[in-house]
Amino acid sequence: MNGAEKKEVIEGNPYGVVAHLNRWEYEQMPQELVLMKQAGIGNVRTDLDWAQLEPEKGEWNFERWDALVGEAEKNNIAVLPILGGALPQCETPLLEHLDSWKNYLKTVLRHYPRISHWEVLNEPDLNPEFSKAEKYGPFLKETGREIKQISPGAMVMTGGFGSASSYLEQTLEAGGAEAVDIVNLHTYYWKSFPENALAAELKSVRERMAKYGMKDKKIWLTETGYATADAPDMKPLTAAALKKLNLDKDDIPVVLIRDMEYRYCTDRLNINRENFFSGNREFREISLKELKRLSPRRYPLLMLPPNESFPMIYARDLLNYVKKGGTLIFPGGGIPLYFNLVRQGNAVISEQAGEDIQKMFHIGWEAWWTNPLAPQGTWTQEIAPGFAKDIPFPSPAARFLSGRNLKDGDELIPIVTAYSEDRTYSAPAAAIYRFNSDLKGNIITFIWNEFAESVSRETQAKLLPRTILIALSAGVDKVFWYSFRSMGDIPAREHHFGIIERDLTPKPAYHAYKTLTEHCPPQSTRPVLSVKGGVYLASWSKPDGDKVYAVWRIQGSGNEKLSIRGTVKEIKDHLGNRLTSTGLPPVSDGILYFTGDSGLTVKCE
């Protein structure tokens, strides 16, 4: 690499995972660390559980953590402790036990002098004690000062924020800015693609940091990921709703949205059409621009993606479809039409849409934060009268449907009713809005969240390297995938984030991570990302001087032609399979890696 081509080299190993190595994973902890090393992962983040270290006041037990740190060092893996972790019951609330907290800090920092980075609590914005940044900011400032006094060379990190929201800025303003060396983010895109807004979100964080004199401080992304819980079979529930509307015949086609301008796709990200309809159905995919010409008479069924968003620039076209008798299907993922999708350059940003859009479509919702009687979550659900009692449905419910915006002639028909534990509250979790007012169609709505927040194992493997490359290209220094190992003992989303199974069998995403670290090893230059015609190209130089290009699309495959100049030494897919230039597949949502000499260039024509 000559002087004109010199680019920033990322310091150290940028690849990490989250693993509960001192908790339920402890027995297999040594094997897990070996698997991490073999995948090129150089960082592991785990809880420094105070309750585990000090089970009795004044009695310290470092047995598990000593073993963990020792095994990590043998595998050249850096440990990022989450200070606090599980707290002793006698030390809560934490703000009332600051002397004990400082003793905990002094004890653990002195015990582990070789650990260089310390994270101050996990997701404080989701912790009731610190949900207000005005509480966390001063606590972070005081903790940071204490850490520096004990170990002047230690690096202090914010707790991982559940999102890059206003909480971050409020924390910095409340004293956090002068306390920390690294801002730590948790950014998930469970219901969308990382290309939608990750880079834009990181840019926004960087701008807010600059306001508080933190322009040159680093950003780590210590949680991001996609779960792989199996999707439930929604065909019986969908069929029951359609039968109620006399739309259950297989010869009635179903329209799906596939719009790459807004990255808005009904299926193939977190659900598949086959989970809702029999294989005998005819499907038609349209763009959002085609909504205006969609005939409800010819195409009476339109299914939207399982999320809470819609590009409201097309809301009138969608509304006219229902006015003319069309039936919308919201297949789950939360509150329908809750967010507006807006284009900002190459990004697609979500903004809260407001109540007016709900009124336009005569639908309504409520949750615990709008109705104090509503439960935060309930497993108590029953099939409503008028439907077969043996229809399966997902659990739990945490959002609920309402008829508050119905007009004369409209009705809300419950399919599944959710109840509070004491049954003093009830509301539909799945229902049909049947209209006979200015609207003449129907809206079928399933409001369950969790099943729409997972992807297939194959999709997880495609999204992992894309997420990490986008983050690194946007200036992040380390990325920790959540998580390394799936719990896998129940079907809930939280149990299936891992890139290896509970029995340590690698998922495809493990191989995708290994392939990424082989192509972009530590001391590579920071990836440079560009987009042209829907094709993403990230390029960097390896320490040995070889040039690498990663090429992909957001979804599906296309017929784009790649212009390749220079010497290509090797081509591999996202799982590490070797390819040949003569048998090169089209650009798709799985990365293609091109490795060549320093003169290699790959462009999309």
C-alpha positions, 0 to 999 in steps of 0.5 A: 500500500503506497502513501497515496492509498494509505487508509485507517487501520482498525486497531486490534481485533474488531470482532466480538460476541456476547456469551454468558460464560460465567452463568449457564454456559460455564460447563462448556466455557472452554469449548466455546472459547476455542470455537470463538478463536477458531472463528477469528473472534477476539472479544467476548462480553459477559456479566461480572455478576456482583452477586456471584462474586460476593455471595455473602457480604465481605466474602469474595469468590472469584473461582468461575471468573478466574477460570473464565479469564484464564481460558480467554487469555489462553485463546487470545480473547479479550474479556469485556466485563459488564460491571454490576451484572446481577446485583446482590439483593442487599445492595439494591437499589444501587444508588442507595449503596454507593459505598458498597458499589465503590468497594466492588469496583476496587475489588474487581479492578485490583483482582483483574489488572490486565482487563483494560475495558469496563462497561458500566451496567447493562442497558441502564435505559431499560433499568427502572432505577436508571430509566431517567438519564438524569440518574444514570449520568451522574452515576456514570460520572462518579463510577468513571472517576472511581475506575480511573483512580483505581486503574488510571489506564482503564477505559470506561464505557457507557452501559449499552443503550437499548437504542441510540435514542435521546437517552444517550444525549441526556446521559452525556449532558448529565455528566457522562461525557466527561466520564467515558472513553467509549460510547457503547450502543445496542442496535437491533433491526429485528424487523428490517435490514441493517442497510435501512438505518444502521449507518445513519443512526451511527452518524447521528450518534457521532454528531451528538457526541461531537456536541459534548466534546467527544468527537474523537472518542470511540463507538463500540456496538456491543449488542446486535443480532438476529434470532432464529426461533422457528416461525409458528404455523399461522395457516389455521388462524389465517384460514379462519379469518378468511373463512369469516370473510368468504375469502378462504378459497385457494383460487383467490390470489394474494398480493405481497409488497416487495419494494426495495426503494423503502426496503419494505418486503412482505416476506423472506426476511422474518416470515415466509408466505408459506407460514400463512397460506397453503402452497396452492395460492397464487401470489403476486408481488408489487411495488408500493407505486403499484398500489394506486392501480391495485384492483380489489375486485381482481386482487381482494387480498393484500398482505403487508410486512410483519412490522409496525411500519409503512411509508405514509407517502403511500397511505392514501393509495392503501386507504383507497384500496380498502375503501374500494373493498380490499382486505388488508392482512397485517400478519403480526409484528406489533401495532399496524401503521405505528411508524412512518418510513422516510427516505433519507439518502440511502437510509430508510428511517422510522418515525412515529406516525401518530394517531391520525393514521389509525383514524384514517383506517378506523383501527385502534390499539392500546397497551400498558403505557396507554391503558393502566389496566392493560397487562405488560404481557399475558399468556392468557388468551382464548379463541373468541366465540364463532371460531373453532376452539382448536386453532393454534396461535402464538403467545404471549400478547403485549399489544391489544386491538381496540374499536375506538376509531370505528364508524357507524356500520363498522365492527371489530370481530375478535378472533383471539382474546387476551386477558389480564391474569385476573381477567379484569381486562380483555381485548383482542390480540387477533381480530377482523375489522369489517367495514361498512362505512366510507370504507368497504373492505376489511383489515385482518390484524394479528398483533403478536410481536415475538414470532416476527422478530426472528429470521431463518438460520440461512438469513441470519448467516447473510445478515451477520457479515453485512451488519458488521461491515456496515458498522465498521465502515461507519466508524465503529471500532468493535462489534459484538454479535448477540449472542454466541450460543443459543439457549434453545430450550424453548421457542421464544426469540431470546433463546435463539440469538446464538450462532451456535446451537445449545449443543455447540453445533455451529449454525450457518452464521458461525461459518459466515462470521469465520469467513468474514474474519478470514477476509477482513482480519485484524489490522485490515484497513477500515472498510469503505462502503458504496452503493450503486443501483441497489448493489453494496460494495465494501472494500478494504486491504488486508495486512498482507496488501491484498485487496478484498471486495464484499458485494451484495444486495439487500434481498433476492438476486439481480442481473447486475454486471460486475466490472472486475479489473486486476488479478482475482486470486480467490472468490468465496461466498458468505459461507466460505465456499470457493467459487470460480469466475466462470460459474459466478452466481448473480449478486444476491443477499449473500455476500460474494468476497473477491480477493486480489492483488492491490490493483484489484477493483470491482464495480457495479455497471 
